[in-house]
Amino acid sequence: MPDRSPIVIVNATPIISLALIGKLDLLHRLYGTVHTPPAVQSEVLAGGAKNIGVLELQQAKWLRNLTKLDVCKNYPGRLPRVAPFDSR
C-alpha cells in the first residue's frame, strides 16, 4: 500500500516566525520531514535585517529543499492544487 502520510510544504513565514521565538522544531515534531521550495530557502537565507532563521534553517536536517522534479517524480497526484512555484 502506498504511503499516504501528508506532504508538508511551508513558506518562509513559519520558518522565520518560529525561529524568532526559538520553536522551529515544532514543525518537525508535528510533521516529521518538512519541505520548502528553493525560493523559500533563498528568502530565509537572505537573512533580512537580523538574519532570523538563517542558522536554524542550515541546522534543520529535517527541512528539505523541494524541486518541481521531486514533486512530479515522488508525489504524483498527492499534492493539493496550489499556485506553482518557480524551481530556479
One Martini backbone bead per residue (centre of mass of N, CA, C, O) as a GRO file, in nm:
protein
   88
    1MET     BB    1   0.096   0.036   0.023
    2PRO     BB    2   0.087   0.354  -0.003
    3ASP     BB    3   0.198   0.643   0.107
    4ARG     BB    4  -0.030   0.882   0.303
    5SER     BB    5   0.129   1.093   0.405
    6PRO     BB    6   0.183   1.401   0.455
    7ILE     BB    7   0.271   1.688   0.268
    8VAL     BB    8   0.495   1.936   0.379
    9ILE     BB    9   0.466   2.286   0.286
   10VAL     BB   10   0.663   2.576   0.328
   11ASN     BB   11   0.718   2.890   0.402
   12ALA     BB   12   0.888   3.153   0.551
   13THR     BB   13   0.709   3.237   0.790
   14PRO     BB   14   0.734   2.990   0.989
   15ILE     BB   15   1.039   2.989   1.004
   16ILE     BB   16   1.085   3.276   1.111
   17SER     BB   17   0.883   3.282   1.347
   18LEU     BB   18   0.990   3.028   1.502
   19ALA     BB   19   1.284   3.122   1.524
   20LEU     BB   20   1.229   3.381   1.691
   21ILE     BB   21   1.108   3.177   1.940
   22GLY     BB   22   1.259   2.890   1.938
   23LYS     BB   23   1.031   2.680   1.750
   24LEU     BB   24   1.102   2.512   1.485
   25ASP     BB   25   1.060   2.213   1.596
   26LEU     BB   26   0.750   2.195   1.567
   27LEU     BB   27   0.740   2.100   1.277
   28HIS     BB   28   0.883   1.830   1.331
   29ARG     BB   29   0.692   1.720   1.554
   30LEU     BB   30   0.432   1.730   1.369
   31TYR     BB   31   0.568   1.626   1.055
   32GLY     BB   32   0.868   1.593   1.030
   33THR     BB   33   0.905   1.624   0.726
   34VAL     BB   34   0.995   1.930   0.556
   35HIS     BB   35   0.910   2.145   0.287
   36THR     BB   36   1.088   2.357   0.040
   37PRO     BB   37   1.123   2.583  -0.171
   38PRO     BB   38   1.389   2.743  -0.303
   39ALA     BB   39   1.280   3.036  -0.252
   40VAL     BB   40   1.258   3.005   0.054
   41GLN     BB   41   1.548   2.952   0.121
   42SER     BB   42   1.652   3.216   0.000
   43GLU     BB   43   1.491   3.408   0.182
   44VAL     BB   44   1.607   3.315   0.452
   45LEU     BB   45   1.919   3.332   0.373
   46ALA     BB   46   1.918   3.644   0.335
   47GLY     BB   47   1.814   3.744   0.650
   48GLY     BB   48   1.782   4.024   0.665
   49ALA     BB   49   1.847   4.228   0.932
   50LYS     BB   50   1.890   3.955   1.157
   51ASN     BB   51   1.905   3.653   1.052
   52ILE     BB   52   1.638   3.510   1.075
   53GLY     BB   53   1.673   3.149   1.040
   54VAL     BB   54   1.944   3.069   0.920
   55LEU     BB   55   2.070   2.867   1.121
   56GLU     BB   56   1.820   2.685   1.149
   57LEU     BB   57   1.806   2.598   0.854
   58GLN     BB   58   2.095   2.473   0.839
   59GLN     BB   59   2.032   2.261   1.091
   60ALA     BB   60   1.769   2.139   0.954
   61LYS     BB   61   1.750   1.812   0.842
   62TRP     BB   62   1.418   1.801   0.806
   63LEU     BB   63   1.464   2.026   0.593
   64ARG     BB   64   1.354   2.031   0.256
   65ASN     BB   65   1.434   2.059  -0.068
   66LEU     BB   66   1.194   2.142  -0.328
   67THR     BB   67   1.123   2.030  -0.642
   68LYS     BB   68   0.945   1.976  -0.920
   69LEU     BB   69   1.068   1.699  -0.975
   70ASP     BB   70   1.002   1.573  -0.703
   71VAL     BB   71   0.699   1.592  -0.730
   72CYS     BB   72   0.660   1.425  -0.992
   73LYS     BB   73   0.818   1.166  -0.895
   74ASN     BB   74   0.718   1.124  -0.570
   75TYR     BB   75   0.404   1.289  -0.588
   76PRO     BB   76   0.177   1.179  -0.759
   77GLY     BB   77  -0.133   1.320  -0.690
   78ARG     BB   78  -0.069   1.445  -0.370
   79LEU     BB   79  -0.120   1.738  -0.428
   80PRO     BB   80  -0.250   2.015  -0.393
   81ARG     BB   81  -0.398   2.287  -0.520
   82VAL     BB   82  -0.147   2.512  -0.618
   83ALA     BB   83   0.066   2.736  -0.660
   84PRO     BB   84   0.324   2.762  -0.842
   85PHE     BB   85   0.672   2.713  -0.840
   86ASP     BB   86   0.994   2.820  -0.865
   87SER     BB   87   1.291   2.611  -0.962
   88ARG     BB   88   1.561   2.792  -0.990
   0.00000   0.00000   0.00000
